[in-house]
Amino acid sequence: MYRFFLASLFLARTVLVIPDVYARDGDVLVLGGTGELGSEIVKVLVEAGESTTVFSRPTSSRERLSALDVEYVTGDILIETDVERLFSLSSYRAVIDALAMDDEANTGFYEKSQKYISKWAKIYGVQQIILHGAIGAGDSSSLFKPGTLPSNRAASMKDKAAAEEILKASGVPFTIMRHLTLLPLTTKESGNARLSLQHSTVGAVSRDGLARLSLECLGNKVCLNKTYHAVDDDVQLTGRYARLWERYARILRPEVLESRGMD
Ligand SMILES: NC(=O)c1ccc[n+]([C@@H]2O[C@H](COP(=O)([O-])OP(=O)(O)OC[C@H]3O[C@@H](n4cnc5c(N)ncnc54)[C@H](OP(=O)(O)O)[C@@H]3O)[C@@H](O)[C@H]2O)c1
């Protein structure tokens, strides 16, 4: 019933064809589930009654998930034998990747981690990988004025683009959700966070909004093999985010702002 309700919500927002939800066998695995975005995703999964496994490091704080009934598997996503073991321990029907590099010394974090994730997900028959990526990766790099991204950010975009390509070539059905600005956990979605296939769509989005969108795409064939941009046009931009569009005007091409009615 709840899944039907979610599917209806999804339809209302995206005006797409009727979602064809695949069989519900196997857990949902969340990579980066102890993080800010990942923990919001874990919360909505548990609330929806999904059997959820979180991959965490031995050092990860589980505080954000303390009240939740989840399984943990411990390891390091950059160690292939850990990833192989992770997939061998249980049958996951879907993987949600909310990992983020925490050390700039880890050059190629997204490419390397996705290489292992996609490889072992394919071998173990995972039916969907939802990858949280970034606007600025792949074809969306052209939205930025040349030379406006700091070199570390540009390198991260290249790394994320490489991860997207590995996933797309892996043969595992995928859903890529790119975002430009992730708002702090204290900012809640307006209710209108949405996914767009228009790659000129840019803006901010909250982590709880992304969590809801992840749940709506989970097991939803409409979302398979798609690369979306996630935005919430009605979310409250406060504090250092209040002047976000002025910052965007410095880094994004004028036609991108125009297409968003922000010129
Ligand atoms: N922040 C933004 O404005 C922004 C904008 C666009 C896109 N994004 C993307 O959104 C996603 C989530 O961002 P976030 O800020 O919510 O992330 P976050 O809070 O930093 O969480 C990152 C997660 O990745 C885990 N992790 C990192 N290295 C790992 C490793 N070697 N092995 C296993 N787990 C590892 C962390 O584990 P620990 O708990 O052990 O640290 C944590 O659970 C990322 O892909 C990020 O690039 C962010």
Ligand as a Chemical Component Dictionary entry (heavy atoms), coordinates in Angstrom:
data_LIG
# 
_chem_comp.id                   LIG 
_chem_comp.type                 NON-POLYMER 
_chem_comp.pdbx_formal_charge   0 
_chem_comp.three_letter_code    LIG 
# 
loop_
_chem_comp_atom.comp_id 
_chem_comp_atom.atom_id 
_chem_comp_atom.alt_atom_id 
_chem_comp_atom.type_symbol 
_chem_comp_atom.charge 
_chem_comp_atom.model_Cartn_x 
_chem_comp_atom.model_Cartn_y 
_chem_comp_atom.model_Cartn_z 
_chem_comp_atom.pdbx_ordinal 
LIG N1  N1  N 0  27.993 18.543 -0.112 1  
LIG C1  C1  C 0  27.529 19.043 -1.266 2  
LIG O1  O1  O 0  27.204 20.246 -1.426 3  
LIG C2  C2  C 0  27.387 18.115 -2.442 4  
LIG C3  C3  C 0  27.034 18.642 -3.660 5  
LIG C4  C4  C 0  26.854 17.773 -4.719 6  
LIG C5  C5  C 0  27.024 16.433 -4.555 7  
LIG N2  N2  N 1  27.379 15.913 -3.349 8  
LIG C6  C6  C 0  27.529 14.473 -3.257 9  
LIG O2  O2  O 0  26.524 13.879 -2.421 10 
LIG C7  C7  C 0  27.034 12.681 -1.838 11 
LIG C8  C8  C 0  26.855 12.662 -0.326 12 
LIG O3  O3  O 0  27.438 13.797 0.288  13 
LIG P1  P1  P 0  27.421 14.017 1.898  14 
LIG O4  O4  O 0  27.933 15.407 2.110  15 
LIG O5  O5  O -1 26.087 13.655 2.454  16 
LIG O6  O6  O 0  28.509 12.952 2.370  17 
LIG P2  P2  P 0  29.149 12.667 3.830  18 
LIG O7  O7  O 0  28.263 13.151 4.906  19 
LIG O8  O8  O 0  30.567 13.162 3.824  20 
LIG O9  O9  O 0  29.164 11.063 3.881  21 
LIG C9  C9  C 0  30.097 10.322 3.152  22 
LIG C10 C10 C 0  29.948 8.851  3.474  23 
LIG O10 O10 O 0  30.928 8.118  2.714  24 
LIG C11 C11 C 0  31.588 7.205  3.608  25 
LIG N3  N3  N 0  32.937 6.891  3.151  26 
LIG C12 C12 C 0  33.921 7.760  2.761  27 
LIG N4  N4  N 0  35.035 7.076  2.423  28 
LIG C13 C13 C 0  34.742 5.751  2.597  29 
LIG C14 C14 C 0  35.486 4.562  2.416  30 
LIG N5  N5  N 0  36.774 4.580  1.975  31 
LIG N6  N6  N 0  34.881 3.372  2.671  32 
LIG C15 C15 C 0  33.603 3.337  3.121  33 
LIG N7  N7  N 0  32.840 4.431  3.323  34 
LIG C16 C16 C 0  33.410 5.630  3.067  35 
LIG C17 C17 C 0  31.610 7.966  4.922  36 
LIG O11 O11 O 0  31.883 7.090  6.002  37 
LIG P3  P3  P 0  32.261 7.641  7.492  38 
LIG O12 O12 O 0  30.941 7.777  8.205  39 
LIG O13 O13 O 0  33.155 6.606  8.029  40 
LIG O14 O14 O 0  32.952 8.978  7.293  41 
LIG C18 C18 C 0  30.194 8.531  4.955  42 
LIG O15 O15 O 0  29.272 7.537  5.355  43 
LIG C19 C19 C 0  28.482 12.624 -2.303 44 
LIG O16 O16 O 0  28.566 11.887 -3.502 45 
LIG C20 C20 C 0  28.803 14.060 -2.570 46 
LIG O17 O17 O 0  29.923 14.231 -3.395 47 
LIG C21 C21 C 0  27.554 16.731 -2.296 48 
# 
loop_
_chem_comp_bond.comp_id 
_chem_comp_bond.atom_id_1 
_chem_comp_bond.atom_id_2 
_chem_comp_bond.value_order 
_chem_comp_bond.pdbx_ordinal 
LIG N1  C1  SING 1  
LIG C1  O1  DOUB 2  
LIG C1  C2  SING 3  
LIG C2  C3  SING 4  
LIG C2  C21 DOUB 5  
LIG C3  C4  DOUB 6  
LIG C4  C5  SING 7  
LIG C5  N2  DOUB 8  
LIG N2  C6  SING 9  
LIG N2  C21 SING 10 
LIG C6  O2  SING 11 
LIG C6  C20 SING 12 
LIG O2  C7  SING 13 
LIG C7  C8  SING 14 
LIG C7  C19 SING 15 
LIG C8  O3  SING 16 
LIG O3  P1  SING 17 
LIG P1  O4  DOUB 18 
LIG P1  O5  SING 19 
LIG P1  O6  SING 20 
LIG O6  P2  SING 21 
LIG P2  O7  DOUB 22 
LIG P2  O8  SING 23 
LIG P2  O9  SING 24 
LIG O9  C9  SING 25 
LIG C9  C10 SING 26 
LIG C10 O10 SING 27 
LIG C10 C18 SING 28 
LIG O10 C11 SING 29 
LIG C11 N3  SING 30 
LIG C11 C17 SING 31 
LIG N3  C12 SING 32 
LIG N3  C16 SING 33 
LIG C12 N4  DOUB 34 
LIG N4  C13 SING 35 
LIG C13 C14 SING 36 
LIG C13 C16 DOUB 37 
LIG C14 N5  SING 38 
LIG C14 N6  DOUB 39 
LIG N6  C15 SING 40 
LIG C15 N7  DOUB 41 
LIG N7  C16 SING 42 
LIG C17 O11 SING 43 
LIG C17 C18 SING 44 
LIG O11 P3  SING 45 
LIG P3  O12 DOUB 46 
LIG P3  O13 SING 47 
LIG P3  O14 SING 48 
LIG C18 O15 SING 49 
LIG C19 O16 SING 50 
LIG C19 C20 SING 51 
LIG C20 O17 SING 52 
# 
